[in-house]
Amino acid sequence: MDNAAFLKAFLGLFAMMNPIGNTGIFISMTGDLPASFKAKAALKVTLVVLVILVGAVFGGTAVLTAFGISLPAFQLAGGLVVLGIGLKMLGGGENTSHSTEAGKEKLDNLETEESAVNSCLIVPLAMPILGGPGSITTVITVAAAYPSLEGHIGASAGVAALTLVMGICFALSGLIGRFLTAHAQQIILRFMGIILVAIAADMMLTGFKQSVGTGVKAMVPGIVEEVEQDLGNSPLHEKKGPDGAAPKN
């Protein structure tokens, strides 16, 4: 297992999915339902998000190849997406890349009955609020940066560790809800925004360096060949004999 891939996946998703902050959404959905139901609901959401993101780790690069998108280009684009989300979070705004108008409406009008909560656990909570475009972009970018089997295993382990933390937060939502005020959620949101901006900068710099490096490697053979041809045609370029001396007239 690649430890660097593990850390990048875990920290990137921690900032992106914000399990502590999103516990507030889970609390608003489950309301005063029994703790046993909350535990089952937390497990259900955790498993769905885990399947979505691990699938992105192992199948994301294949999808990019099918569409003819290079990994450095995706890293640059992914970095821009994450940067936008991070800047939005720094301003105290909502992460719109993980929400839809239909999702907002469902959350606003959600009833507290278990049947109604169950119907909204997968959509919109698991997808797209948690396992949305931002999270998928993050894990695909990590998988692209560490394409070996060890890297993919490390990224998957990071996803599993993060979803475990998220599941625990959701299962203990009744206890956390006593301390998670609106002001505390805003502090967490802005701190996670700083982390996301830093991660986005690293993603874009890596993609840019790889793009430039690939371009230079492609250009160097042609430049060397042109230089050799110019030297060969130069009047100063004299053929030497076996002993290294210029031949006599």
N, C-alpha and C positions, 0 to 999 in steps of 0.2 A: 504493500500500500504506500502511495506517495503522500507523505505528510504535508507537503506544500499544497497539493491539490485539496487535501482534506481541510486545511485551514482557510484557503481561499473560498472554497464552497461554503463552509460553515459561516465564516464572518460575512461574506457577501450576502448570503441568504438571511442571516440574522438582521442585517441592516435593512434588507429589502422587505422581508416578511414581518419584521418587528413583532415577534410573538407576544411580548408583554403588552404592547400597545393594542394589538388586535384582540387581546383577551377582552378588551372593553366591548368589541363587537360581539364576541361570543356571549358575554354576560347579557348584553341587550337582547340577544336572540333567545337565550334559555330562561331568562327572568328568574322566577322563584321555583323553577322545576326541581324535583328531587336530585340530590347529589349523585345517586346511582345513574340517573338518566344523563346527567352532564358528563359523567365518566364515559358512558357508552358513546355519546355524541362526539366527545373529544377523540376517542379511538377511531371512530368512523372518518372524521375529517382528516386526522393524521395519516391514516392509511391511503386515502385518496390522493392527498398532496404528495405523499411519498412515491406512489406509483407514477404520478404525472412527471415529477422531477427526475426520478431515476430513469424513466423512459427517455427523457430529454438528454440525460448524460450519455446514454449508450446509442441513442438513435438520432440525436440532433445533428451530428456531423454528416451522417449519411444523407439526411434531408438537404443539408447545404450542398453536398456534392451533386445530388440529383438536380438541384436548381442552378448549378454552376456558380455558386457563390464561394469565393475564397475565404479561408479562415481569417486572414488579416482584415479583409473588408468587413467581415461579420463582427470582429472584435471592435473595429472603429465604430460601426453602426450601433453595436450593443453598448459601447461606452457612452455614446451620445444619448441613448435611451435612458441608461442608468443615471447619467449626469442630469438630465431633465427631471427625473424623479427626485434625485437628491436635492436639487435646487428648490423644487416645489416643497419638499419636506422642510428645508431650512426656513422657508417663508411661513411655515406653520400651516400650509395647505394640505388638502387631502391627496393621497396617492391615487390619481385618476387612472393610472395604467392598470390598476387592479380592481377597477369598479366599472359598472355600467349603469345606465339610467334605470334599467329594469331591476338591477341588483339593489340600488338605493331604494327604489319604491318598495321592494319586497321587505327590506330591512325596516323601513319606516312603518309599514303597515302590518308587521309580523305579529301574529297572535301568540299567546304564551302556551297554547296547548301543544302537547308532544307531537301530535301528527303534523301540525303546521311547522314546527321547528325541524322535524325530520325532512320535510320536503324542501327545506332551504339549506340544509347542511352541505350538500354537494354544490348546488348552484343557488346563490352566488358565493357562499363562504369559501369552499374548497377551491372553486374555480369560478370567477377570475380574481376574487379578492386576495387569496393566498397564493395559489399556484397559477398566477397570471403571467402576462408577457414579460414583466420585469424579472420575475424569478426564473422563468424558463430561459431568458436571455443570459442571465447570470451563470446558470449551470452549463449551458452550451458553450459559453465563452471559456469557462474553466476547463471543460472537457477538451476544447480545441487547443488550449495552451498546454495540456498534459495528455497527448493522444495515446500514450501507452496504456496497456491493460492495468498497470499499477496506478496510473493517473486516474483512470476511470473508476477504479475501485476506491481510491482515496476520495474522489469527488462524491461518489455514491455514499461513502461512509459519512462525509460531511453533511450530505442531505439527510441521512438517517438520524444523525446526532441532532441536527436542527429541528427536524420534525418531532423528535422525542421531547426536546425542550418545549416545543410548542404544545404538544399533547399534554405534558405535565401542567403547563400554565393553564390550559383550558380546563383540565380536570379539577384543578384547584381554583377555578374562577370564583367560586363563592368566597374563598378566603382573600384572594387578591383584590376582589371588588371592594373590600372594605378600605383598602389603602390607595387604590388607583383613582385619584381625583382627575378632573379635567385638566388642571394645571400640571399635574405629573405627566399626563399623556402628552401634553405639548412639549415638555422638556425632553421626554424620550424621543418624540418625533424629530425635534431639531438635532439632537445628538446623532440619531441614526442617519439624518440627512448629511451631516459632515462625513460620516463614514462612507456613505454611498458616493459622495463627490470624489473622495480620495480613491475609492475603488474604480470609479469611472475614469479618472485620470490615468491610473495604471493600465486599464484595459486599452484606452486609446493610444497611449505611448507604446505599448507592446505591439499593437496592430500596426502603428506607423513604422516602427523600427523593422518589423518583419516585412512590410511592404517595400520599404526602401532597400533592405538587404536583398530581397528577391530580385528587385529591379537592377541593383548593382551587379549581382552575380550573373544576370542574364546579359548585361552590357559588357562586362569585362572581357569575355572571350572574343567578341567582335572588335573591341578596341585593341587588344593584343594582336589580333590578326592584321588589322590595318597598320599598326606600328611596324610589324615584321615586314609587311609588303613595302612600306615606305623605305625602310632600311635596306631592303633588298634592291630597290630601284635607285638608291642613292649612289652618286659617283664616288663618294668617299668609302663605300662598302667594297673592299677588295677581297677577292678570293685568295686564300692562303694555301701554301703547299703543305705536304705532310708534316714538315718540321715546324710549321707555324709561321714561317717567313713568307713574305710576299713573293710570288714567282718572278723570275728575271725575264726581261724581254729578250 
